[in-house]
Amino acid sequence: MRFRHKVVAGLTTLVLPFAAMVGLATPASAAANATATFTKTQDWGSGFGGSWTVKNTGTTTLSSWNVEWDFPTGTRVASSWDATITSTGDHWTAKNLAWNGTLAPGATVTFGFNGVGPGFPSNCTLNGGSCDGGVVPGDEPPSAPGTPTASGITDTAAKLTWAAATDDKGIKNYDVLRDGVKVATVPPATTGPTSYTDNTLSAGTDYSYTVQARDTKDQTGPVSASVAVRTTGNGNPGGGGSKIKMGYFTQWGVYGRNYHVKNLDTSGTAAKITHINYAFGNVQNGKCTIGDAYADYDKAYTADQSVDGVADTWDQPLRGNFNQLRKLKAKHPHIKILFSFGGWTWSGGFTQAAQNPAAFAQSCYDLVEDPRWADVFDGIDLDWEYPNACGLTCDNSGPAALKNLAAATRTKFGPNYLVTAAITADGSTGGKIDKADYAGASASFDWYNVMTYDFFGSWATKGPTAPHSPLTPYPGIPQQGFSSSEAIAKLKAQGVPDKKLLLGIGFYGRGWTGVTQDAPGGVATGPGQGTYEQGIEDYKVLKTTCPATGTVGGTAYAKCGNSWWSYDTPATIQTKMAWAKNQKLGGAFFWSADGDTSNGELVNAIHTGLQ
């Protein structure tokens, strides 16, 4: 499944390619000083390979290109690369991608496709003009609209108003672009200037708007000058405005779980969160490394799995989850994405990283800022489980190790990137919080994701049964310090600012089998049956297979047959969010998105609870 070129290679072994080059020139409107030439590269009877070459023959740089042509009925594009190709009936349009739209004088760009049918393109236009570079008067594209002005700016909305563009045949509508991505198409006003209100914004966030006119022949003119907008409020945690609502997306979810970046959009999750942690990058030999190259940037997405409904092509420069996250950000520009390194399995590499924090930070920066996906990530998250303590492996780097690593990472990434950490919630006396200088390290971190879950579970095979994510201690709790409130209180007492603490919510349950007692504290014979792992199950499964029968310590538990599970529900999450707001915490986060229902009911509980 990792052989990217299999289909195309197969075609080239079946036929001998030939070139049939034609310059198609059919009048449309003025677009001088550029040409588009079609080449038929292969022909295998029922279909063919084709490519277009766009050349800037002028003396000024082209900022974008748009090639249009007609196919005879029965001929169509089956797949394409290096351009976005769409159709209306037999009329086809190819537009540049974000990375290949700019052409300096004399420069060329080529895009291609595989076609079905015997036909040949005709009636070619390039940017509204003839494909041979000639200018055909009489049907000009629209002019640029006036520079938009902004008014009525709130935490979540802004109104844009602009003067009309002109066109010899009339204006059909206007495209509104936010940060270069179209967010709306609006008809022109019958009188006076046209306006549009964007009410999908985030508090304390910067945006840039332009407007582009479209005439009655669907030709687009140049974009207007831009206007900058900053919404009111403060998007920083604890700053008196919006709270952080962060969720983990796991790279391995694209396999057996069949959970993709698109699901963040279709479930409504993307509209209700502020940040995503992409889990995980590895830590090897003291450096940040890729965790799963295939899932991260090589997996080819079909149209039905893709965020924007456009399938990946075999030769595009970035695929996989990273490309899908890029598409998600284009659709939801308020979201910030962090690359999370470490986790339970890959935290062992932090011990060597702590020996040379500057080299570690440099390696992480180089990876996060790789030119192929630099625009995807807004920061880095360090998930070290656990500094100067034991997780899957034990570390003895000393109490200052996390502080030193954090300082080096912040220095390298600078103030314009987010730098965060997932940390222990072990508030017991002499426990993991006591092992490291979390207060000192917090000066370099934007916030901590306090992992206030997995306190109890079926690794204690015979019990006692206990909720894995209690908000508060309760009579009979098996271990002192193993609750969210005790962990948060201890971190505050150490000197960590409350606004830098996020409360963790698990979107799963932990459970046992062989249990006869309904209330917590019962005896078990082993772990409960889970879909992917013994003793653990997604909320979306448990809500119907083992509905909650009670609450304890601010979370829910369930007894069904001889099984006993604990997990959070929308109701207990609302309780936890009210508590987080009362504690003036920076917000909340969850592990992980694939455990929620298809309509995101747990995310919605976090979202509404932190309003």
Protein Blocks (a to p, Z undefined) as FASTA:
>chain_A
ZZmklmmmmmmmmpccddddddddddfbdcehiacddddfbdehjaccdddddddfbfbd
cfbdcddddddehiacfbdehiacddehjbccddddfklmpccehiacddddddedjbdc
ehiaeehiafklpacehiacdddddddddehiafkbccddddddddfkbpfbdcddeehi
afbdcdddfbhcdddddfkbcehiacddddddddfkopacddddddddddedjfbghilp
acdddddddfklmmmnopafklmmmnommmmcfbdcddddddeehiacdfblmlmmmocc
dfklpmnlpacdfkbcbgcjllmmmmmmmmmmmbccdddeeijmlmmmmmmmmmmmmlmm
mmmmmmmmgmklmmmpgbdcdddddehiacfbccfebjklmmmmmmmmmmmnommbccdd
dddfbfbghiaklmpcfklmmmmpmbdcddfehkbccklmnopaddfbbfbdcehiabgh
iafklmmmmmmmnopafklpccdddfbdcddehiabfbghiacfbdcddfkbghiacfkl
mmmmmccfbdeehiacddehjbccddddfklmmmmmmmmmmnopabdcdddfklpcfkom
mmmmmmmmmZZ
